[in-house]
Amino acid sequence: MKNKILILAGGFSKEREISIITAKAVNKELKKKKYITKICEPDGNLIKNIKNFKPSVVFNALHGRYGEDGYVQSLLETEKVKYTHSGPLASSIAINKDLSKKIFIKNNLLTPKYIKFKFKNNYKVNNLKKKIKGKLGFPVVIKPLNEGSSVEVYICNANDFAKKIFKLKNYKEILIEKYIPGREIQVAIMGNRKLGAIELKPKRKFYDYKAKYNKNAKTKHLIPVKIEKKNLDKVLNISLKAHRAIGCRGVTRSDFKFYKNKFYLLEINTQPGMTSLSLVPEIAKYKNISFIKLIEWIIKDASVQR
């Protein structure tokens, strides 16, 4: 009898819709191989669903807060049920852009300079702009501290900074990061394996949420990446080092900018998407690993005490 797989999907983050698409894609593949599956929301009935369904593995297809930040992982650890992807600590570090950058820096991994900013009732935009000009210089990228998938990410120059930072006022803390131009390269890690890299050429200003998930955005995916072998090896090694430094498990995807022959590590994603436009399945396919083989590897890798 095939394993019973409970697929966690939906959730409460701004990436809910993508999580559901990921879950449906994974479910479709598992059904073809006669797995017994159930798609489940991480709501108040989650523990009851786990106890009733008795899955051999929980496939975590959640994205963003509550699903990718250690919250649901801690719950699954408490229930002692095997689950996929990274554990509570690695998940909570990776989604926090300040904490993860501190670990990158400690491990000598180049990442764009940044400042962390807390919204206070009396903050003055002009004072903040002066600080940015002194420490980073414009343009900058502003983003929430702990959202995934380029949610609410804006590139700002000095003129439109005030207008764009206002859009993030509902977040207590944000990251203000030096904007790095150059090529967008993303790398997949599969356990201890450096799976491969892909280059993205978005028609939009950068690889934002719409460029990632909307077919109409017409983002070009280039594989193999046309860079020297020594540079390809370098970016693969950086990704594996970041994966290990944060303590990740299973599959991760690291996002880079390649500028003036240097790789700038932007962030590491502990639960990359598994939709038809997603990058990890595309990189795996290029390496002759089919979508179902990738999913089955992720399931086989599942455990507790991650």
C-alpha positions in Angstrom: 0.0 0.0 0.0 1.3 3.5 -0.9 2.0 6.0 1.7 -0.7 8.4 3.0 0.3 12.0 2.4 -1.4 14.9 4.0 -0.7 18.1 1.9 -0.8 21.3 3.9 -2.0 24.2 1.7 -3.6 27.6 1.7 -2.9 29.2 5.1 -3.0 32.8 6.2 -0.2 34.5 4.4 -0.3 36.7 1.3 0.9 33.7 -0.7 -2.1 31.6 0.0 -3.1 31.4 -3.6 0.3 30.1 -4.7 0.3 27.6 -1.9 -3.0 26.1 -3.2 -1.6 25.9 -6.7 1.5 24.2 -5.4 -0.6 21.7 -3.4 -2.8 20.9 -6.4 0.2 20.2 -8.6 1.8 17.9 -6.0 -1.5 16.2 -5.3 -2.1 15.5 -9.0 1.3 13.8 -9.4 0.9 11.7 -6.3 -2.6 10.6 -7.3 -1.1 9.3 -10.6 1.2 7.1 -8.6 -1.7 5.8 -6.4 -0.7 7.6 -3.2 -3.5 8.2 -0.7 -3.6 12.0 -0.4 -5.6 14.7 1.4 -5.2 18.5 1.0 -5.6 20.2 4.3 -5.7 23.8 5.6 -3.5 24.7 8.6 -6.6 25.8 10.6 -8.0 24.9 14.0 -8.8 21.4 12.7 -5.3 20.6 11.7 -4.4 18.4 14.7 -7.8 16.6 14.4 -7.1 16.0 10.7 -3.7 14.6 11.4 -5.1 12.3 14.0 -8.0 11.1 11.8 -6.0 10.7 8.6 -2.9 9.3 10.2 -0.5 10.3 7.4 2.9 8.7 7.0 4.2 12.1 5.9 2.9 15.7 5.9 3.9 17.5 2.7 4.2 21.2 3.6 3.1 23.2 0.6 2.5 26.4 2.6 4.3 29.6 1.7 5.0 32.7 3.7 4.1 33.4 7.3 2.7 30.6 9.6 3.7 28.0 7.0 7.3 28.9 6.2 8.4 30.6 9.4 8.7 27.7 11.9 5.1 28.0 13.3 3.6 25.0 11.6 6.9 23.1 11.8 6.9 23.4 15.6 3.3 22.1 15.7 4.2 19.1 13.5 7.2 18.4 15.7 4.9 18.3 18.8 2.7 15.8 17.0 5.7 13.7 16.1 4.6 13.4 12.5 7.2 13.3 9.7 7.1 16.4 7.5 9.0 17.8 4.5 11.3 20.8 4.1 13.2 22.7 6.8 12.6 22.5 10.6 11.3 25.2 13.0 14.6 27.0 13.6 15.9 27.1 10.0 12.5 28.2 8.8 12.2 31.0 11.3 15.7 32.2 10.5 15.4 32.0 6.7 12.1 34.0 6.5 13.6 36.7 8.7 15.6 38.8 6.2 17.6 40.5 9.0 18.6 37.3 10.8 19.4 35.4 7.6 21.6 38.2 6.4 23.5 38.3 9.7 24.2 34.6 9.2 25.3 35.2 5.6 27.7 37.9 6.7 29.1 35.8 9.6 29.8 33.0 7.0 31.5 35.5 4.6 28.7 35.3 2.0 28.3 38.5 0.1 24.8 40.1 0.6 23.7 43.7 -0.2 24.2 46.3 2.5 21.1 47.1 4.4 19.5 48.8 7.4 16.6 47.5 9.5 13.9 50.1 10.0 11.1 50.2 12.7 8.1 52.3 12.0 7.4 54.7 14.8 4.6 57.3 15.1 6.9 60.2 14.7 9.3 58.9 12.0 10.6 61.6 9.6 11.0 60.5 6.0 13.6 63.1 5.3 15.8 62.0 8.3 15.5 58.4 7.0 16.5 59.5 3.5 19.6 61.2 4.9 20.5 58.0 6.7 20.0 56.0 3.5 22.1 58.4 1.5 24.9 58.1 4.0 24.9 54.3 4.6 23.6 52.8 1.4 22.9 55.4 -1.3 19.9 55.3 -3.6 18.4 53.4 -5.3 17.3 51.0 -2.6 15.0 48.0 -2.3 12.4 48.1 0.5 10.7 44.9 1.7 8.9 43.5 4.8 11.2 41.7 7.2 9.3 38.4 7.1 7.2 37.9 3.9 8.3 35.6 1.1 8.0 35.5 -2.7 8.7 39.2 -3.4 5.5 40.3 -1.6 5.4 44.0 -1.1 8.9 44.6 -2.5 9.7 47.9 -4.1 12.7 49.5 -5.8 12.9 53.2 -4.7 14.9 56.2 -5.8 15.1 59.3 -3.6 12.1 60.9 -5.3 9.5 58.1 -4.9 10.9 56.7 -1.6 8.3 58.5 0.6 5.4 57.3 -1.5 6.6 53.7 -1.6 7.6 53.3 2.1 4.1 54.5 3.0 2.8 51.3 1.4 4.7 49.2 4.0 3.5 51.2 7.0 1.4 48.3 8.3 4.5 46.3 8.9 6.3 47.0 12.3 9.7 46.5 10.7 11.1 46.5 7.2 14.4 46.0 5.5 16.0 48.7 3.4 18.6 47.2 1.2 21.1 48.6 -1.4 19.7 47.9 -4.8 22.1 45.7 -6.8 21.6 45.8 -10.6 22.8 42.9 -12.8 21.6 39.4 -13.7 19.1 37.4 -11.6 20.3 33.9 -10.9 18.6 31.4 -8.7 20.0 28.1 -7.4 18.3 24.9 -6.2 19.7 22.7 -3.4 18.3 19.2 -2.9 19.6 17.8 0.4 23.4 18.0 0.1 23.2 18.1 -3.7 23.9 21.3 -5.7 21.0 20.7 -8.1 21.6 23.6 -10.5 21.0 27.2 -11.5 18.6 29.2 -13.7 18.7 32.8 -14.9 15.6 35.0 -15.0 15.0 37.8 -17.4 11.8 39.5 -16.3 10.1 42.0 -18.6 9.1 43.8 -15.4 11.6 45.9 -13.4 12.7 42.9 -11.3 11.5 39.4 -10.5 8.6 40.4 -8.3 5.5 38.4 -7.3 3.8 39.0 -10.6 6.9 38.1 -12.6 7.1 34.8 -10.6 3.5 33.6 -10.9 1.8 35.4 -13.8 2.3 33.8 -17.2 1.4 37.2 -18.8 4.5 38.7 -17.2 6.5 36.7 -19.8 9.6 36.2 -17.6 12.3 34.4 -19.6 13.8 31.4 -17.8 17.3 30.6 -19.2 18.9 27.2 -18.5 21.7 26.4 -18.7 23.0 29.8 -17.3 25.5 31.3 -19.7 28.4 32.0 -17.3 31.9 30.6 -17.0 32.1 27.2 -15.3 34.1 28.7 -12.4 31.4 31.2 -11.7 28.7 28.6 -11.9 30.6 26.4 -9.5 31.0 29.4 -7.2 27.3 30.2 -7.0 26.4 26.6 -6.5 28.9 26.4 -3.6 27.6 29.6 -2.0 24.1 28.2 -2.1 25.1 25.0 -0.4 27.0 26.9 2.2 24.0 29.2 2.9 21.7 26.1 3.1 24.0 24.5 5.7 24.8 27.7 7.6 21.0 28.3 8.3 20.5 24.5 9.0 18.0 23.9 6.1 16.7 20.5 5.1 15.2 19.1 2.0 14.9 21.5 -1.0 15.8 25.2 -0.9 16.2 27.9 -3.5 18.7 30.8 -3.1 18.2 34.1 -5.0 21.2 36.0 -6.3 22.2 39.1 -8.3 25.3 38.7 -10.4 27.0 42.1 -10.8 30.6 43.1 -11.8 31.6 39.4 -11.4 30.3 39.1 -7.9 27.3 37.1 -6.6 25.1 38.9 -4.1 23.0 36.5 -2.0 19.6 38.1 -1.5 17.7 35.4 0.4 17.2 31.7 0.8 13.7 30.1 0.4 13.0 27.1 2.5 9.8 26.2 0.7 10.1 27.1 -2.9 7.0 26.9 -5.1 6.1 23.7 -7.0 3.8 25.3 -9.7 4.1 25.0 -13.4 6.1 28.2 -13.4 8.3 27.3 -10.4 12.0 27.2 -10.7 13.1 24.2 -8.6 11.0 21.7 -10.7 12.4 23.4 -13.9 16.0 23.0 -12.7 15.3 19.4 -11.6 13.8 18.6 -15.0 16.9 20.0 -16.7 18.9 17.5 -14.5 16.6 14.7 -15.7 14.6 14.5 -12.4 10.9 14.4 -13.3 8.4 16.3 -11.2 7.1 13.2 -9.5 10.7 12.0 -8.8 11.4 15.4 -7.1 8.2 15.1 -5.1 9.0 11.5 -4.0 12.5 12.5 -3.0 11.1 15.4 -0.9 8.7 12.8 0.8 11.5 10.3 1.3 13.6 13.0 3.0 10.8 13.8 5.4 11.4 13.4 9.2 10.8 14.8 12.6 13.5 16.6 14.6 14.5 18.7 11.6 
